[in-house]
């Protein structure tokens, strides 16, 4: 028997379909504890590669004999080496992750969220290994992409297959956990790129201002993308209401938590903005709006159809971040005991401002690890 190759796309399907998957992760313990492949039916153990250089006999009793084993490392090489040793030791069903955790971090899975009223549709691109969510709205042959990732190929392929003309690229805010593909895609497609001006005070490039009241039209005029200014996560954070059905919240509101206000060092200043957005502005909106956030923290937030979404009314009942009556307690929640800040978040912000332009491999390294844009988790 020979070792097999498994792609990030194949693993994504297994995770979303809740298929049993046993993973041997051979990265060092710190990297494993920071970020790993997770799923409802995923069983995973960590055994650093350097402890297996002399052989795998010591871990054979921890591995299933009647189930596929996926070996995972950072880039691919170590997992192939360990996987081949497992095959030599007599295990028959062994695979390695093609491209390692780097490829897991970069895989995008498009999922259709629903139809728009006049025949268009909205799609969510799920970056399952990083927790990033981006969106494509299409109507009458035109498209708009929101909060795109730096990997442009999945969007290019999707647009080409659908025969769409991309008209607008937007970011809901200046991202601190991943590098935006918005400007690059705007160049590729010959489209307009929009940013909230309050988040763009230090950018080094030209952009269109994303401001409340300046609706963006995609395709038929009945499809409107209406920015709603909703500060809190960043001072310029902007939400969208699409077709009176969908509320794209950026990093202000998630399915299980709320956005953290500290990634530009302004937590104390922005707490009141965050509370006003969540407890006043959003409260005035229809409970029937489907909330589509820019991130998720845990794979449990991904539904059976592979998407991350929830009704606004349900979130006001179930999301603990929306149910802190005391203002002092709320301030405490969003300024104390926060998770660590995202890896290289300052360099990511500077890249998104156009101040630095790292090589692709360096951008990859900057993004490796989980997103940490939420107050909880």
C-alpha positions in Angstrom: 0.0 0.0 0.0 1.2 3.5 -0.7 0.4 6.7 1.1 -2.4 8.8 -0.4 -2.9 12.5 -0.8 -5.9 14.4 0.6 -6.7 18.0 -0.4 -8.0 20.8 1.8 -11.2 20.7 -0.3 -11.7 17.0 0.4 -11.1 17.5 4.1 -13.6 20.4 4.1 -16.3 18.2 2.6 -15.6 15.6 5.3 -15.8 18.1 8.1 -19.0 19.7 6.7 -20.6 16.3 6.2 -19.6 15.2 9.7 -17.7 12.2 8.4 -15.4 10.4 10.8 -11.8 11.6 10.4 -8.8 10.6 12.5 -5.9 13.1 12.3 -2.3 12.7 13.5 -0.9 16.3 13.7 2.9 16.2 13.7 3.5 20.0 14.2 5.1 21.2 17.5 2.8 21.4 20.5 2.5 25.2 20.6 1.4 25.5 16.9 -1.1 22.6 17.5 -2.6 24.2 20.6 -2.9 27.5 18.8 -4.7 26.2 15.7 -5.8 22.8 14.4 -8.4 21.1 12.1 -11.6 20.8 14.0 -15.0 19.2 13.3 -17.8 17.4 15.0 -16.6 13.9 13.9 -12.9 14.8 13.9 -10.6 12.9 16.3 -7.1 14.4 16.6 -3.9 13.7 18.4 -0.6 15.6 18.4 2.8 14.0 18.2 5.6 16.4 17.2 7.6 15.2 14.1 10.9 15.3 15.9 9.7 12.7 18.3 9.0 10.3 15.4 12.3 10.6 13.6 13.5 7.3 15.1 10.3 5.5 14.1 6.5 5.3 14.7 6.3 2.2 16.8 5.7 4.2 20.0 2.5 5.7 18.7 0.9 2.7 16.9 -1.3 1.8 19.9 -2.8 5.3 19.7 -3.9 4.9 16.1 -7.0 3.2 14.8 -6.5 0.1 12.7 -9.8 0.1 10.8 -10.1 3.8 9.9 -8.4 6.3 7.6 -5.6 8.2 9.2 -4.7 11.7 8.0 -1.2 13.0 8.8 -0.9 16.8 9.0 2.1 19.1 9.3 2.8 22.8 8.5 3.9 22.5 4.8 3.6 18.8 3.8 7.0 17.2 3.9 7.0 16.0 7.5 3.5 14.5 7.2 4.6 12.5 4.1 7.6 11.2 5.9 5.6 10.1 8.9 2.8 8.7 6.8 5.2 6.6 4.8 6.5 5.2 8.1 3.0 4.3 9.1 2.4 2.5 5.9 5.7 0.5 6.3 4.5 -0.3 9.8 1.5 -2.1 8.3 -1.3 0.6 8.5 -3.2 0.4 5.2 -5.3 3.6 5.0 -3.0 6.6 5.5 -3.1 10.0 3.8 -1.3 13.3 4.1 -2.6 16.8 3.7 -1.5 18.2 0.4 0.2 21.5 1.0 0.0 21.1 4.8 -1.8 23.5 7.1 -0.9 26.3 4.7 -3.3 24.9 2.2 -5.9 24.3 4.9 -5.6 28.0 5.9 -6.1 29.1 2.3 -9.0 26.9 1.0 -12.2 28.8 0.1 -15.5 26.9 -0.3 -18.4 28.8 -2.0 -21.8 28.1 -0.6 -25.1 29.5 -2.0 -26.9 31.4 0.8 -30.1 32.1 -1.1 -31.9 33.8 -4.0 -32.6 37.5 -4.3 -36.0 38.8 -5.1 -35.5 39.3 -8.9 -33.5 36.3 -9.7 -30.0 37.2 -8.4 -28.3 35.3 -5.6 -25.9 35.7 -2.7 -23.0 33.3 -2.1 -20.7 32.9 1.0 -17.1 31.9 0.5 -16.2 29.9 3.6 -12.5 29.9 4.5 -12.9 27.0 7.0 -9.2 26.8 8.1 -9.1 30.5 9.0 -12.7 31.3 9.9 -13.0 34.1 7.3 -16.3 34.6 5.4 -16.6 36.7 2.2 -19.5 37.3 -0.1 -20.5 37.5 -3.7 -23.7 39.1 -4.7 -24.8 38.6 -8.3 -27.7 40.0 -10.3 -28.4 40.3 -14.0 -24.9 39.4 -15.0 -23.2 41.8 -12.6 -21.5 41.0 -9.2 -20.1 42.6 -6.1 -17.6 41.0 -3.8 -17.4 41.9 -0.1 -14.5 41.2 2.4 -12.5 39.1 -0.1 -9.4 37.1 0.9 -6.0 37.6 -0.7 -6.3 34.4 -2.7 -7.9 35.7 -5.8 -8.1 32.5 -7.9 -11.3 31.1 -6.2 -13.2 34.3 -7.0 -11.8 34.5 -10.5 -12.8 30.9 -11.2 -16.3 31.4 -9.8 -16.9 34.6 -11.7 -15.7 33.1 -14.9 -17.9 30.0 -14.5 -21.0 32.1 -13.9 -20.2 34.6 -16.7 -20.3 37.6 -14.4 -19.0 41.1 -14.6 -17.7 42.3 -11.3 -18.7 45.9 -10.7 -17.8 46.6 -7.0 -15.3 45.3 -4.5 -15.8 46.4 -0.9 -14.4 45.8 2.6 -16.7 46.3 5.6 -13.7 47.6 7.5 -9.9 47.6 7.6 -9.1 44.0 8.4 -6.5 43.1 11.1 -6.6 39.3 10.9 -6.4 38.6 7.1 -5.0 40.4 4.1 -7.7 41.8 1.8 -7.9 40.8 -1.8 -10.2 43.7 -2.6 -7.7 46.1 -4.3 -6.1 43.3 -6.3 -9.4 41.9 -7.5 -10.6 45.4 -8.4 -7.6 45.7 -10.7 -8.1 42.2 -12.2 -11.8 42.8 -12.9 -11.6 46.5 -13.7 -14.0 47.2 -10.8 -14.4 50.0 -8.2 -12.9 49.4 -4.7 -14.7 50.8 -1.7 -13.6 51.3 1.9 -15.1 53.2 4.9 -13.3 56.5 4.9 -12.9 56.6 8.7 -10.9 53.3 8.4 -8.9 54.7 5.5 -7.2 57.7 7.0 -3.7 56.1 6.6 -4.1 54.2 3.3 -1.6 55.0 0.6 -3.9 54.3 -2.4 -7.0 55.7 -4.1 -10.4 54.3 -3.1 -14.1 55.0 -3.3 -15.8 56.1 -0.1 -18.3 53.6 1.4 -20.7 55.9 3.2 -24.2 55.6 4.5 -26.8 56.8 2.0 -24.6 56.1 -1.0 -26.3 52.9 -2.2 -24.4 50.5 -4.5 -26.4 48.9 -7.3 -25.7 45.5 -8.7 -27.4 44.4 -11.9 -31.1 45.3 -11.8 -31.9 48.5 -10.0 -34.1 46.6 -7.6 -31.0 45.0 -6.1 -29.5 47.5 -3.7 -26.6 47.1 -1.4 -27.1 49.7 1.3 -24.3 50.5 3.6 -25.2 51.1 7.3 -22.5 52.8 9.3 -22.0 50.7 12.4 -18.8 51.5 14.3 -17.5 49.4 17.2 -15.0 46.9 15.9 -13.2 49.6 14.0 -14.3 53.3 13.9 -15.4 52.9 10.2 -17.0 49.5 10.4 -19.9 49.4 7.9 -22.7 46.9 7.5 -24.8 46.1 4.5 -28.5 45.3 4.0 -29.0 43.4 0.8 -32.4 43.1 -0.8 -34.1 43.7 2.6 -33.3 40.0 3.4 -29.6 39.9 4.5 -27.6 41.9 7.0 -23.8 41.6 6.4 -22.3 42.6 9.7 -18.6 42.5 9.0 -16.9 41.9 12.4 -19.5 43.8 14.5 -21.7 40.8 15.1 -21.1 37.1 14.8 -23.3 34.0 15.2 -22.0 33.1 18.7 -20.3 36.3 19.8 -19.6 40.0 19.1 -16.7 41.9 17.6 -13.8 43.0 19.8 -13.0 46.7 19.8 -9.2 46.6 20.6 -7.4 45.7 17.4 -6.5 49.3 16.7 -5.6 50.0 20.3 -8.8 51.9 20.9 -10.9 49.5 23.1 -11.9 52.0 25.8 -12.8 54.7 23.2 -14.9 52.4 21.0 -16.9 50.4 23.5 -19.7 52.9 23.5 -19.8 52.8 19.7 -20.0 49.0 19.7 -22.8 49.0 22.3 -24.7 51.7 20.4 -24.5 49.6 17.1 -25.5 46.3 18.7 -28.1 47.6 21.3 -29.6 50.4 19.3 -28.9 50.5 15.5 -29.2 46.7 14.9 -32.2 46.5 17.4 -34.2 48.8 15.1 -33.8 46.4 12.1 -36.1 43.6 11.2 -35.8 40.4 13.2 -36.2 38.5 10.0 -32.9 39.7 8.5 -30.4 36.9 8.0 -27.1 37.9 9.7 -24.1 37.1 7.5 -20.8 37.9 9.4 -17.3 38.2 8.1 -15.9 35.6 10.5 -16.7 32.6 12.7 -14.6 31.3 15.6 -15.5 27.6 15.9 -16.6 25.0 13.3 -19.8 24.4 15.3 -21.0 27.7 13.9 -21.0 26.2 10.4 -24.5 24.8 9.6 -25.4 21.5 7.8 -25.4 23.3 4.4 -21.8 24.5 5.0 -22.8 28.2 5.6 -22.6 30.5 8.7 -25.7 32.5 9.2 -28.5 33.2 11.7 -31.7 35.3 12.0 -31.1 38.6 13.8 -34.1 38.0 16.0 -32.7 34.6 17.2 -29.4 36.3 18.0 -31.0 38.8 20.3 -32.4 35.8 22.2 -29.4 33.5 22.1 -26.2 35.5 21.6 -24.8 36.3 25.1 -23.0 39.4 23.8 -26.4 41.0 22.9 -27.8 40.4 26.4 -25.7 42.4 28.8 -28.1 44.9 30.3 -25.6 46.7 32.5 -23.3 49.1 30.5 -20.5 48.7 33.0 -20.6 44.9 32.6 -20.6 45.3 28.8 -17.6 47.5 29.0 -15.9 44.9 31.1 -16.9 42.1 28.7 -15.3 43.7 25.7 -12.2 45.2 27.3 -11.1 42.5 29.7 -10.1 38.8 29.3 -10.0 39.1 25.5 -8.3 36.3 23.5 -4.8 36.9 22.2 -4.7 39.4 19.3 -4.4 37.9 15.8 -1.0 36.8 14.6 0.9 39.7 13.0 -2.2 41.8 13.2 -0.3 45.1 13.0 1.6 44.0 9.9 -1.7 42.8 8.3 -3.3 46.2 9.0 -0.3 48.0 7.4 -0.5 45.7 4.4 -4.2 46.5 4.0 -3.3 50.2 4.2 -0.8 49.8 1.4 2.1 50.8 3.7 4.0 47.6 3.2 3.8 45.0 0.4 5.2 41.6 1.7 6.0 38.8 -0.7 3.3 36.0 -1.0 5.1 33.6 1.3 5.5 36.3 3.9 1.8 37.1 3.6 1.0 33.4 4.1 3.1 33.3 7.3 1.4 36.5 8.6 -2.0 34.9 8.3 -1.3 31.4 9.6 -3.4 30.6 12.7 -6.9 31.3 13.8 -8.8 34.5 13.4 -9.4 36.3 16.7 -11.8 39.0 15.9 -14.5 38.0 18.5 -14.9 38.9 22.1 -15.5 35.2 23.0 -13.7 32.1 21.7 
